[in-house]
Amino acid sequence: MSGGPVLATEGLVVGYRRRGREVVVLRGVELAARAGELVAVVGPNGAGKSTLLRTVVGAQGALAGRVLLGGEDVGGLSARERARRVAVMLTEPVDVGLMSVEAVVALGRLPYRSWLGGRGERDQEVVDRALVDAGVGSLRDRVLSDLSDGERQRVMLARALAQEPAVLVLDEPTAFLDVARRIELAAVLSRLAATSGMAIVLSTHDLGFALRRADQVWLVRGQSVTASAPEDLAYSGAIADCFAGENMTFDDAAATVVVADNSTPGATVRVDAEGRLRHWAEHAVRRAGCTPTTGDSSLTLKIEPDARWWVDGAEGVGFGALVTHLRKSGSTAR
Ligand SMILES: Nc1ncnc2c1ncn2[C@@H]1O[C@H](COP(=O)(O)OP(=O)(O)OP(=O)(O)O)[C@@H](O)[C@H]1O
């Protein structure tokens, strides 16, 4: 298996069996993830991301086709062998009662222990490293039920890392996190993929994260999955086709979907400012329905670091007042 994909699918059909009937969610799924790769699974709500991930880790059977972990069919692996190859962090809350963080993370070593054996030196080393890698070293003696959702999620990540899997699968790992923790976790996962040699496959609604950090994106839509480099999917318009709809467009620069501004274009405003001040002044100008420019224009906005501004013979303080003024006068000016 060396050099080959650590995770692959062949002719996979993903879905559910209900009262003897098959409900197909995805068909013809041909995917491969290699050691060290970070794969982002993206797609609209209900497209089948979670169902795909559950099938890939063997938590639900495939309707047809195969999932290969390290070249072996996941269906033929014992639970113990499977747990050594793939670790999973799903969105479902885990009930671990009053266990300490360290004890929960140590559960990740179970696939390596004999039924009677305790935790060995190597197990302890792996647990310690997993706690640090997931950024929860300082929480090791706390009781899991006392932690915040974000902290608990990191503990679950540490437990998954303690399994030392070849493939780590995470379903929406950033869902509960605030913006700073989300960026932090994204950085941790990118670093882990690059340094640990694990393949990390995660589903996310954060397109910016997927496009900036992933080596591959698996785009789930219309009962199929397209796998490609993020730039291919953005450049070809596949991501825009998938997400952009009425009043939504895909913004290349921001690498995300934005609300389309279909209002009548307002005036062009020359913005006389630099750096962050310029960025937020342009933001306000756009919000007012006008177009910021660095070139010549009959309207010039001058703005100072304390947000005092002058435009079109008027003056004021603060971005809110600026937007109000431009909406009243700017959009009709030329
Ligand atoms: N247990 C089930 N039985 C039958 N159909 C199901 C079951 N669970 C999910 N589905 C259906 O499968 C489809 C895919 O659901 P899934 O949860 O995989 O989507 P998703 O892409 O993860 O969505 P989201 O972004 O909202 O989390 C949906 O149409 C859903 O209704």
The ligand as a Tripos MOL2 file, in Angstrom:
@<TRIPOS>MOLECULE
LIG
   31    33     1     0     0
SMALL
NO_CHARGES

@<TRIPOS>ATOM
      1 N1        -31.3930    8.0380    8.2600 N.pl3     1 LIG1
      2 C1        -31.7610    8.5210    7.0570 C.ar      1 LIG1
      3 N2        -32.6550    7.8620    6.2850 N.ar      1 LIG1
      4 C2        -33.0080    8.3240    5.0660 C.ar      1 LIG1
      5 N3        -32.5230    9.4660    4.5150 N.ar      1 LIG1
      6 C3        -31.6350   10.1610    5.2420 C.ar      1 LIG1
      7 C4        -31.2030    9.7370    6.5480 C.ar      1 LIG1
      8 N4        -30.2940   10.6470    6.9980 N.ar      1 LIG1
      9 C5        -30.1820   11.5900    6.0410 C.ar      1 LIG1
     10 N5        -30.9740   11.3000    4.9850 N.ar      1 LIG1
     11 C6        -31.1170   12.0720    3.7410 C.3       1 LIG1
     12 O1        -29.9140   11.9720    2.9950 O.3       1 LIG1
     13 C7        -29.6380   13.1980    2.3440 C.3       1 LIG1
     14 C8        -28.2260   13.6650    2.6870 C.3       1 LIG1
     15 O2        -28.1640   14.0160    4.0690 O.3       1 LIG1
     16 P1        -26.7950   14.4160    4.7610 P.3       1 LIG1
     17 O3        -27.0650   14.6080    6.2150 O.co2     1 LIG1
     18 O4        -25.7580   13.4330    4.3680 O.co2     1 LIG1
     19 O5        -26.4720   15.8220    4.0390 O.3       1 LIG1
     20 P2        -25.3500   16.8930    4.3760 P.3       1 LIG1
     21 O6        -24.7430   17.2730    3.0790 O.co2     1 LIG1
     22 O7        -24.4540   16.3760    5.4370 O.co2     1 LIG1
     23 O8        -26.2430   18.0890    4.9190 O.3       1 LIG1
     24 P3        -25.9140   19.2880    5.9600 P.3       1 LIG1
     25 O9        -24.9860   20.2260    5.2340 O.co2     1 LIG1
     26 O10       -27.2710   19.8960    6.1460 O.co2     1 LIG1
     27 O11       -25.3460   18.6800    7.2020 O.co2     1 LIG1
     28 C9        -30.7180   14.1730    2.7840 C.3       1 LIG1
     29 O12       -31.6890   14.2230    1.7730 O.3       1 LIG1
     30 C10       -31.2730   13.5330    4.0390 C.3       1 LIG1
     31 O13       -32.6210   13.8740    4.1940 O.3       1 LIG1
@<TRIPOS>BOND
     1     1     2 1
     2     2     3 ar
     3     2     7 ar
     4     3     4 ar
     5     4     5 ar
     6     5     6 ar
     7     6     7 ar
     8     6    10 ar
     9     7     8 ar
    10     8     9 ar
    11     9    10 ar
    12    10    11 1
    13    11    12 1
    14    11    30 1
    15    12    13 1
    16    13    14 1
    17    13    28 1
    18    14    15 1
    19    15    16 1
    20    16    17 2
    21    16    18 1
    22    16    19 1
    23    19    20 1
    24    20    21 2
    25    20    22 1
    26    20    23 1
    27    23    24 1
    28    24    25 2
    29    24    26 1
    30    24    27 1
    31    28    29 1
    32    28    30 1
    33    30    31 1
@<TRIPOS>SUBSTRUCTURE
     1 LIG1         1 GROUP 0 **** ****
